[in-house]
């Protein structure tokens, strides 16, 4: 387990995760329960992989450009 990449993989059939795909594919058995790995499944949502800026940050940028009228 490298801790360098995002942990997006789930091991089957045991269901344990917390591994990046590169590390998961190097294993023969689960490091948590030692069950034989039959398949490695990606658990990443598509929008999480593509979007780098948090949605609430975008809203702040739009609203911060407006100036309040001071009387």
DSSP file (Angstrom, degrees, kcal/mol; ACC not computed):
  #  RESIDUE AA STRUCTURE BP1 BP2  ACC     N-H-->O    O-->H-N    N-H-->O    O-->H-N    TCO  KAPPA ALPHA  PHI   PSI    X-CA   Y-CA   Z-CA
    1    1 A X              0   0    0      0, 0.0    18,-0.1     0, 0.0    17,-0.0   0.000 360.0 360.0 360.0 121.6    0.0    0.0    0.0
    2    2 A X        -     0   0    0      1,-0.0    17,-0.1    18,-0.0     0, 0.0   0.782 360.0-150.1 -91.7 -28.7    1.7    3.1   -1.3
    3    3 A X  S    S+     0   0    0      2,-0.1     4,-0.1     1,-0.1    -1,-0.0   0.584  74.9  98.1  65.1  11.2   -0.4    6.0    0.2
    4    4 A X  S    S+     0   0    0      2,-0.1     2,-0.2    16,-0.0    -1,-0.1   0.772  77.2  45.9 -95.3 -32.0    0.6    8.1   -2.9
    5    5 A X  S    S-     0   0    0      1,-0.1     2,-0.2     0, 0.0    -2,-0.1  -0.664  98.4 -83.1-111.8 165.9   -2.6    7.6   -5.0
    6    6 A X        -     0   0    0     -2,-0.2     2,-1.1     1,-0.1    15,-0.4  -0.469  41.4-122.3 -70.1 134.0   -6.3    7.7   -4.3
    7    7 A X        +     0   0    0     -2,-0.2    13,-0.3     1,-0.2    11,-0.1  -0.672  55.1 143.4 -80.6 100.9   -7.7    4.5   -2.8
    8    8 A X        +     0   0    0     -2,-1.1    35,-4.5    11,-0.6    36,-0.4   0.328  36.4  99.8-120.9   4.4  -10.4    3.6   -5.2
    9    9 A X  E     -AB  19  42A   0     10,-2.4    10,-0.8    33,-0.2     9,-0.6  -0.738  46.4-165.2-105.1 145.1  -10.2   -0.2   -5.3
   10   10 A X  E     -AB  17  41A   0     31,-2.9    31,-3.0    -2,-0.3     2,-0.3  -0.985  19.7-134.0-122.5 134.5  -12.3   -2.9   -3.6
   11   11 A X  E  >  - B   0  40A   0      5,-3.4     4,-2.6    -2,-0.4     2,-0.4  -0.689  29.8-111.4 -89.7 138.7  -11.2   -6.5   -3.5
   12   12 A X  E  4 S+ B   0  39A   0     27,-2.7    26,-3.0    -2,-0.3    27,-1.4  -0.947  85.4  11.6-116.3 141.3  -13.6   -9.3   -4.3
   13   13 A X  T  4 S+     0   0    0     -2,-0.4    -1,-0.2    24,-0.2    24,-0.1  -0.988 129.2  47.0 -95.1  -3.0  -15.0  -11.4   -2.8
   14   14 A X  T  4 S-     0   0    0     22,-0.2    -2,-0.2     1,-0.1    23,-0.1   0.812  90.6-137.8 -73.6 -28.2  -14.1  -10.1    0.7
   15   15 A X     <  +     0   0    0     -4,-2.6    -3,-0.2     1,-0.3     2,-0.1   0.506  48.5 147.1  87.4   3.9  -15.1   -6.5   -0.1
   16   16 A X        +     0   0    0     -5,-0.2    -5,-3.4    -6,-0.1    -1,-0.3  -0.440  19.2 169.9 -72.9 150.3  -12.1   -4.8    1.7
   17   17 A X  E     +A   10   0A   0     -7,-0.2    -7,-0.2    -2,-0.1     3,-0.1  -0.502  34.4 113.7-136.6-155.3  -10.8   -1.6    0.2
   18   18 A X  E     +     0   0A   0     -9,-0.6     2,-0.3     1,-0.3    -8,-0.1   0.700  62.7 110.7  90.3  21.7   -8.4    1.3    0.9
   19   19 A X  E     -A    9   0A   0    -10,-0.8   -10,-2.4    -3,-0.1   -11,-0.6  -0.946  66.4-122.1-126.9 146.8   -6.0    0.5   -1.9
   20   20 A X     >  -     0   0    0     -2,-0.3     4,-2.5   -13,-0.3     5,-0.2  -0.465  36.4-108.7 -77.1 163.5   -5.1    2.3   -5.1
   21   21 A X  H  > S+     0   0    0    -15,-0.4     4,-2.3     1,-0.2     5,-0.2   0.897 116.1  55.2 -62.7 -41.2   -5.6    0.2   -8.3
   22   22 A X  H  4 S+     0   0    0      1,-0.2     4,-0.5     2,-0.2    -1,-0.2   0.924 113.5  40.3 -59.8 -45.9   -1.9   -0.2   -8.9
   23   23 A X  H >> S+     0   0    0      1,-0.2     3,-1.1     2,-0.2     4,-0.5   0.906 113.1  54.9 -69.7 -41.1   -1.2   -1.7   -5.5
   24   24 A X  H >< S+     0   0    0     -4,-2.5     3,-1.2     1,-0.3    -2,-0.2   0.880 103.7  55.1 -61.0 -38.7   -4.4   -3.8   -5.5
   25   25 A X  T 3< S+     0   0    0     -4,-2.3    -1,-0.3     1,-0.2    -2,-0.2   0.658 101.8  59.0 -71.4 -14.3   -3.5   -5.5   -8.8
   26   26 A X  T <4 S+     0   0    0     -3,-1.1    -1,-0.2    -4,-0.5     2,-0.2   0.599  90.9  91.1 -86.2 -12.4   -0.1   -6.6   -7.3
   27   27 A X    <<  -     0   0    0     -3,-1.2     3,-0.1    -4,-0.5    -3,-0.0  -0.542  49.2-172.1 -89.9 149.5   -1.7   -8.6   -4.5
   28   28 A X  S    S+     0   0    0      1,-0.3     9,-2.2    -2,-0.2     2,-0.3   0.636  80.1  25.8-103.4 -27.0   -2.7  -12.2   -4.5
   29   29 A X  B    S-C   36   0B   0      7,-0.2    -1,-0.3     9,-0.0     7,-0.2  -0.960  94.0 -91.6-136.8 155.8   -4.5  -12.1   -1.1
   30   30 A X     >  -     0   0    0      5,-2.7     4,-2.0    -2,-0.3    -6,-0.0  -0.440  26.7-143.7 -65.4 130.1   -6.2   -9.4    0.9
   31   31 A X  T  4 S+     0   0    0      1,-0.2    -1,-0.1    -2,-0.2     0, 0.0   0.654  97.9  47.8 -71.5 -12.4   -3.8   -7.7    3.3
   32   32 A X  T  4 S+     0   0    0      3,-0.1    -1,-0.2     1,-0.0    -2,-0.0   0.862 133.6   6.3 -93.8 -41.7   -6.6   -7.4    5.9
   33   33 A X  T  4 S-     0   0    0      2,-0.1    -2,-0.2   -17,-0.0    -3,-0.0   0.458  88.8-125.4-123.1  -3.4   -8.2  -10.9    5.9
   34   34 A X     <  +     0   0    0     -4,-2.0     2,-0.1     1,-0.2    -3,-0.1   0.608  54.8 153.1  67.6  14.5   -5.8  -12.9    3.7
   35   35 A X        -     0   0    0      1,-0.1    -5,-2.7    -6,-0.1    -1,-0.2  -0.468  55.2 -98.2 -70.2 146.4   -8.7  -14.1    1.5
   36   36 A X  B     -C   29   0B   0     -7,-0.2     2,-0.6    -2,-0.1    -7,-0.2  -0.431  37.3-124.3 -64.6 137.5   -7.7  -14.9   -2.1
   37   37 A X        +     0   0    0     -9,-2.2   -24,-0.2     1,-0.2     3,-0.1  -0.761  32.8 172.6 -89.3 123.1   -8.4  -12.0   -4.5
   38   38 A X        -     0   0    0    -26,-3.0     2,-0.3    -2,-0.6   -25,-0.2   0.790  68.6  -2.4 -94.0 -37.0  -10.7  -13.0   -7.4
   39   39 A X  E     -B   12   0A   0    -27,-1.4   -27,-2.7     2,-0.0     2,-0.5  -0.992  56.9-136.8-156.4 149.5  -11.2   -9.5   -8.8
   40   40 A X  E     -B   11   0A   0     -2,-0.3     2,-0.4   -29,-0.2   -29,-0.2  -0.964  25.9-164.7-111.3 124.8  -10.3   -5.9   -8.2
   41   41 A X  E     -B   10   0A   0    -31,-3.0   -31,-2.9    -2,-0.5     2,-0.4  -0.898  18.8-125.7-114.2 137.7  -13.2   -3.4   -8.7
   42   42 A X  E     -B    9   0A   0     -2,-0.4   -33,-0.2   -33,-0.2   -22,-0.0  -0.683  21.2-176.0 -81.0 129.6  -13.0    0.3   -9.0
   43   43 A X        +     0   0    0    -35,-4.5     2,-0.2    -2,-0.4   -34,-0.1   0.262  41.1 122.5-108.0  10.1  -15.2    2.1   -6.5
   44   44 A X        -     0   0    0    -36,-0.4     2,-0.3     1,-0.1   -36,-0.1  -0.540  61.2-128.9 -77.8 135.9  -14.5    5.7   -7.7
   45   45 A X    >>  -     0   0    0     -2,-0.2     4,-1.2     1,-0.1     3,-0.8  -0.637  20.9-124.1 -77.5 140.3  -17.5    7.8   -8.8
   46   46 A X  H 3> S+     0   0    0     -2,-0.3     4,-1.4     1,-0.3     3,-0.3   0.862 108.7  53.3 -56.6 -39.8  -16.9    9.3  -12.3
   47   47 A X  H 3> S+     0   0    0      1,-0.2     4,-1.9     2,-0.2    -1,-0.3   0.797 103.4  57.8 -69.6 -25.7  -17.4   12.9  -11.2
   48   48 A X  H <4 S+     0   0    0     -3,-0.8    -1,-0.2     1,-0.2    -2,-0.2   0.855 106.2  49.0 -70.1 -34.3  -14.8   12.5   -8.4
   49   49 A X  H  < S+     0   0    0     -4,-1.2    -2,-0.2    -3,-0.3    -1,-0.2   0.863 117.8  38.4 -72.6 -36.1  -12.1   11.6  -10.9
   50   50 A X  H  < S+     0   0    0     -4,-1.4     2,-0.6     1,-0.1    -2,-0.2   0.799 102.1  73.7 -88.5 -31.0  -12.7   14.5  -13.3
   51   51 A X     <  +     0   0    0     -4,-1.9    -1,-0.1    -5,-0.2     4,-0.1  -0.763  43.1 168.8 -97.7 121.7  -13.5   17.4  -10.9
   52   52 A X        +     0   0    0     -2,-0.6     2,-0.5     2,-0.1    -1,-0.2   0.731  61.5  72.1 -97.5 -27.6  -10.7   19.0   -9.0
   53   53 A X  S    S-     0   0    0      1,-0.0     5,-0.1     2,-0.0    -1,-0.1  -0.790  86.3-119.1 -95.9 126.9  -12.4   22.1   -7.6
   54   54 A X    >>  -     0   0    0     -2,-0.5     4,-1.3     1,-0.1     3,-0.8  -0.328  21.7-123.1 -60.8 144.9  -15.0   21.6   -4.9
   55   55 A X  H 3> S+     0   0    0      1,-0.3     4,-1.4     2,-0.2     3,-0.2   0.865 110.8  54.5 -59.8 -38.9  -18.5   22.8   -5.9
   56   56 A X  H 3> S+     0   0    0      1,-0.2     4,-1.5     2,-0.2    -1,-0.3   0.784 102.3  59.2 -68.9 -24.9  -18.8   25.2   -2.9
   57   57 A X  H <> S+     0   0    0     -3,-0.8     4,-1.8     2,-0.2    -1,-0.2   0.896 102.1  53.2 -68.0 -40.3  -15.5   26.9   -4.0
   58   58 A X  H  X S+     0   0    0     -4,-1.3     4,-1.7    -3,-0.2    -2,-0.2   0.896 107.5  51.3 -60.5 -41.5  -17.0   27.7   -7.4
   59   59 A X  H  X S+     0   0    0     -4,-1.4     4,-2.2     1,-0.2    -1,-0.2   0.878 107.0  53.8 -64.4 -38.1  -20.0   29.4   -5.8
   60   60 A X  H  X S+     0   0    0     -4,-1.5     4,-2.2     1,-0.2    -1,-0.2   0.890 105.7  53.4 -63.4 -39.7  -17.6   31.5   -3.6
   61   61 A X  H  X S+     0   0    0     -4,-1.8     4,-0.7     1,-0.2    -1,-0.2   0.905 110.4  46.9 -62.2 -41.3  -15.8   32.8   -6.7
   62   62 A X  H  < S+     0   0    0     -4,-1.7     3,-0.4     1,-0.2     4,-0.2   0.904 117.2  41.5 -68.2 -41.5  -19.0   33.9   -8.3
   63   63 A X  H >< S+     0   0    0     -4,-2.2     3,-1.0     1,-0.2    -1,-0.2   0.752 105.4  64.3 -79.8 -23.2  -20.3   35.7   -5.3
   64   64 A X  H 3< S+     0   0    0     -4,-2.2    -1,-0.2     1,-0.2    -2,-0.2   0.719  91.5  65.6 -74.7 -18.8  -17.0   37.2   -4.3
   65   65 A X  T 3< S+     0   0    0     -4,-0.7     2,-0.3    -3,-0.4    -1,-0.2   0.662  85.8  87.5 -74.7 -16.0  -16.9   39.3   -7.4
   66   66 A X    <   -     0   0    0     -3,-1.0     2,-0.4    -4,-0.2    -3,-0.0  -0.644  68.9-147.7 -87.0 140.7  -19.9   41.3   -6.3
   67   67 A X        -     0   0    0     -2,-0.3     2,-0.2     0, 0.0    -2,-0.1  -0.873  14.6-123.4-108.7 141.7  -19.4   44.4   -4.1
   68   68 A X        -     0   0    0     -2,-0.4     2,-0.6     1,-0.1     0, 0.0  -0.570  24.0-117.7 -82.3 145.3  -21.8   45.5   -1.5
   69   69 A X        -     0   0    0     -2,-0.2     2,-0.5     2,-0.0    -1,-0.1  -0.730  29.0-156.3 -83.3 121.8  -23.2   49.0   -1.7
   70   70 A X              0   0    0     -2,-0.6    -1,-0.0     1,-0.1     0, 0.0  -0.873 360.0 360.0-104.7 127.7  -22.2   51.0    1.4
   71   71 A X              0   0    0     -2,-0.5    -1,-0.1     0, 0.0    -2,-0.0   0.410 360.0 360.0-108.6 360.0  -24.4   53.9    2.4
